[in-house]
Amino acid sequence: MYPPFGPDNRMSNKTVVITGSAGGIGGGMAMAFYQRGFNVVISDVNQQLMEDRITAIAGDNGDGRMCSVACNVTDKDQVQALWDQANEKYGRIDYWINNAGLGGTQKNIHESDIDRLMSIVDVNIKGVIIGTHIAVNGMQQQDGGQGGGRIYNTAGMGENGFTRPTMVSYGTTKRAVGYFSNGVAKEIEGSGVSVGWLNPGMVITPMVINDAKEMGEQRWKKEGRFMFSVFGASPEATGEELVKRMLSDTKNGTFIKLLTTPKMLLGFLRYMVWKKDRLKPYGI
């Protein structure tokens, strides 16, 4: 663990806002930013989970560098309030990460509840569009109107066009996140604000654990267990790597992908040698 003002202390006193950060990948990123001296604003829909996350990262007393703002990312007024409250508290927002997302239904489209499908679209696409719109406008007013700040949107499975049955709704939204982010990056080129997107790879989040339990042992073994046992990473390790990559990024329109083909080959070789099951500690 890095000390509060560790090796990336050049970033100290900067501020990051992360949606969907009460747990999972967002929680992992929140921890990594906090350990580097950032002011961290976590946002989610569950206030108690956010408070628990802050305690887990900063302790019971904290030091004023973490706060929470409840926000439904599909509501533009709530997202605007998130920006306004974070900006008022810390004076500036340097990084804004649209990370909130819903997983797939684990059912074929025609078998899925239509309201659930629309919720996935609303959170994963509408939420990213609203968050990016508000963050770009806010960041363009920073630095005396010269513009300054970086926005990242979390993509995922489906971003590269890969299609998996029962995950079509989710994959469609993540494909859209990449297209949207790349397009906005071109629109704002030269404004002082940058937009990029993230593909965290296979992460053993509470969402994945719940999906595995809902699928049942036989289906989970058939459709996902082996890949996650070989390539699955913890939210903390994933958040750490993503933050490293974001802090070293100086360009606009950057795509940060963690699970590349070389890493997959290396992971498979390690698995064949050591037979380490990454899922065993999670009981799935």
DAKAQUI-V806963 format. One line per field, one symbol per residue. ss: DSSP state (H for helix, E for strand, L for the rest). psi: psi as a letter, one per 40 degrees, with the letter a starting at -180 (. if undefined). Layout:
ss = ???
psi = ???
This chain:
ss = LLLLLLLLHHHLLLEEEEELLLLHHHHHHHHHHHLLLLEEEEEELLHHHHHHHHHHHHLLLLLLLEEEEELLLLLHHHHHHHHHHHHHHHLLLLEEEELLLLLLLLLLHHHLLHHHHHHHHHHHHHHHHHHHHHHHHHHHLLLLLLLLEEEEEELLLLLLLLLLLLLHHHHHHHHHHHHHHHHHHHHLLLLLEEEEEEELLLELLHHHHHHHHHHLHHHHHHHHHHHHHHHLELHHHHHHHHHHHHHHLLLLLLEEELLLHHHHHHHHHHHHHHLLLLLHHHLL
psi = hiidgaefeeeieihihhifeeaaddddddddddeeeihhhihaehdddddddddddeiddaeeeiiihhhheehddddddddddddddeeihdhhhgehiiiiefiideeihddddddddddddddddddddddddddeeiffedhhihhhhhaahedeehhhiefddddddddddddddddddddeheeeiihiihheahhgiddddddddddiddddddedddddddehiidddddddddddddeheiifhhhhdgidddddddddddddefhheedeef.
